[in-house]
Amino acid sequence: MDIPPVAPLRQTAPQPVLADVAAEVRKQWRDSRVAGRIRRGSRVAVAVGSRGIANLSTLVRATLDSLRDLGAQPFIVAAMGSHGGATAAGQRQLLGEYGISEQALGVPVKTDMTAVRIGTNSWGEPVWWDKNALEADAVVTVSRIKPHTDFRGRFESGIAKMLVIGLGKRDGAAQHHRWGFRGLRDMLPETARVIVEKTPFIGGLAILENAREQTARLQVVDRDELFDVEPRLLEEARGLMGRLPFAQLDLLIIGEIGKNYSGAGIDPNVVGRLLIETQPEFETPKITRICALDLSPESHGNGTGCGIADLVTERLLAAIDPAPFRMNNLTACFLRRSQLPFAFPTDRTCIEAGLDTCWQPNREAVRMALIPNTLEVEELWVSSPLIEEARKNPYLEVTGNCQPLPFDEAGNLFQEILFPHSVRARRKRCGCL
């Protein structure tokens, strides 16, 4: 079977970006209402999660410096629900890979999984909160605001979710997820209200990223403003997020999936597939067939979201560790998107199966695109029909000529050649993981 040649494409729409992230962090904390809530000598817990946030170590370090400037004694608390296999060691390892460690930051890093029941929400459900955070004099969060991968609501990924799911540890995560999307969309804000009332949480650093995974804007949100301000920041983040530049594809090839790219492994907001039981799918983009080739090593075997793809490699399935995979998905209670898809021995055979089943038998007419992952979508490779469409878009630049996909002798793609600026290529250059 002939695999259509592809050409490189770049999305060029202007993106807001902060020139000096650390300076803006300090300014935000210094000028905020939160600063007035901090007393000299107080122990302040800084909640940090497991997402691959751009400049995370810089954001956290500048937050720690700002708290010290206010006379506080800060420390880190893991706020990632059941991630890391729901173990203290697993969560400590995840934070360390983002540069959040005692050695790097010079403060204690607490990853204990003990949660304390602090009350009951309006649903009659218990409210759980991290014991170390509860014992602090004050708690702040470092939280990215962005559309969630599982539901649509006034509060999605952000400060409220970190308070409820992240600092709720496995107890809080499991409790909300067992209600399905209702537990996240409807019950989560009610639990957040109890937490704001009954804990030492005083505010959070809200982080917005642009479509190039750069820090676009920062804002410290005071506890009293949370329920008014976060929904507005969410809508702003929705307009900034990276997207595929085409409304319809016959075949999408994703180089790597993983938790470092999206909580769902493959971001549903990018590929247009929610795959949540009982819930309707997104209007766009419409993609007939998705191939996924690898699981990122940063995921530590957590293959969550592999079922969003239709076809994968045997290599990807072999990289899945059943322990964190089961823990994350059985806690989340969204099972359909992690059902194991058809697997093939090589990238070439996987892609050929995608072409053979994508409902477009005319190879010259196949609308095919390749991306390194669903976080880095600024640069992609596309087949001829998409090239012609791209030339009509002022924010798309065709940066090279059509060429065959580069396979090695074993039939696997040279992804680093296709995407030299990707996480995968940077990882190989530095010999990381």
NORZIRA-V950091 format. One record per backbone hydrogen bond with DSSP energy under -0.5 kcal/mol. NH is the residue of the N-H (numbers start at 1). CO is the residue of the C=O. Records with the same first field share a line. If there is no record, write none. Layout:
NH = CO, CO
This chain:
4 = 2
6 = 403
7 = 382
9 = 380
10 = 397
11 = 378
12 = 395
13 = 395
18 = 215
24 = 20
25 = 21
26 = 22
27 = 23
28 = 24
29 = 25
30 = 26
31 = 27
32 = 29
36 = 32, 33
37 = 34
38 = 35
41 = 71
42 = 39
44 = 42, 73
45 = 43, 138
46 = 75
47 = 45, 140
48 = 77
49 = 142
53 = 51
56 = 53
59 = 55
60 = 56
61 = 57
62 = 58
63 = 59
64 = 60
65 = 61
66 = 62
67 = 63
68 = 64
69 = 65
70 = 66
71 = 68
72 = 67
73 = 42
74 = 72
75 = 44
76 = 108
77 = 46
78 = 110
79 = 48
80 = 166
81 = 166
83 = 80
86 = 82, 83
87 = 84
91 = 87
92 = 88
93 = 89
94 = 90
95 = 91
96 = 92
97 = 93
98 = 94, 95
99 = 96
100 = 95
101 = 99
105 = 101
106 = 102
110 = 76
111 = 109
116 = 129
118 = 116, 127
119 = 127
121 = 125
124 = 121
127 = 119
128 = 126
129 = 116
130 = 167
131 = 114
134 = 130
135 = 131
136 = 133
137 = 43
138 = 43
139 = 200
140 = 45
141 = 203
142 = 47
143 = 141, 205
145 = 207
146 = 144, 157
157 = 146
162 = 158
163 = 159
164 = 160
165 = 161
166 = 161
167 = 162
169 = 166
172 = 168
173 = 169
174 = 170
175 = 171
176 = 172
177 = 173
178 = 174
179 = 176
180 = 177
182 = 179
183 = 180
184 = 180
185 = 181
186 = 182
187 = 182
188 = 183
190 = 186
191 = 187
192 = 188
193 = 189
194 = 190
195 = 191
196 = 192
197 = 193
198 = 194
199 = 195
202 = 139
203 = 139
204 = 221
205 = 141
206 = 204, 219
207 = 143
208 = 217
210 = 214
213 = 210
216 = 208, 214
217 = 208
219 = 206
221 = 204, 219
222 = 220
223 = 202
225 = 222
226 = 222, 223
228 = 225
229 = 225
230 = 226
232 = 228, 229
233 = 229
234 = 230
235 = 231
236 = 232
237 = 233
238 = 234
239 = 235
240 = 236, 237
241 = 237
249 = 286
250 = 367
251 = 367
252 = 289
253 = 369
254 = 252, 291
255 = 253, 371
256 = 372
257 = 294
258 = 265
261 = 258
262 = 258
265 = 262
266 = 264
268 = 266
270 = 267
271 = 267
272 = 268
274 = 272
277 = 275
279 = 276
286 = 247
287 = 285
288 = 249
289 = 250
291 = 252
292 = 311
293 = 254
294 = 255
296 = 257
299 = 296
300 = 297
302 = 299
303 = 301
306 = 303
307 = 337
308 = 305, 337
309 = 306
310 = 290
311 = 290
312 = 342
313 = 292
314 = 344
317 = 313
318 = 314
319 = 315, 316
320 = 317
321 = 301
322 = 320
325 = 321
326 = 322
327 = 323
328 = 324
329 = 325
330 = 326
331 = 327
332 = 328
333 = 329
334 = 329
335 = 333
337 = 275
338 = 335
339 = 336
342 = 310
344 = 312
348 = 411
350 = 346
351 = 347
352 = 348
353 = 349
354 = 350
355 = 351
356 = 352
357 = 353
358 = 355
363 = 361
365 = 362
366 = 363
368 = 366
369 = 251
370 = 381
371 = 253
372 = 376
373 = 376
377 = 375
380 = 9
381 = 370
382 = 7
383 = 368
386 = 383
387 = 383
388 = 384
389 = 385
390 = 386
391 = 387
392 = 389
393 = 390
394 = 392
396 = 393
397 = 10
399 = 8, 397
400 = 8
403 = 6
407 = 405
408 = 412
411 = 408
414 = 406
415 = 413
417 = 414
418 = 414
419 = 415
422 = 419
426 = 422
427 = 423
428 = 424
429 = 425
430 = 426
431 = 427
432 = 427
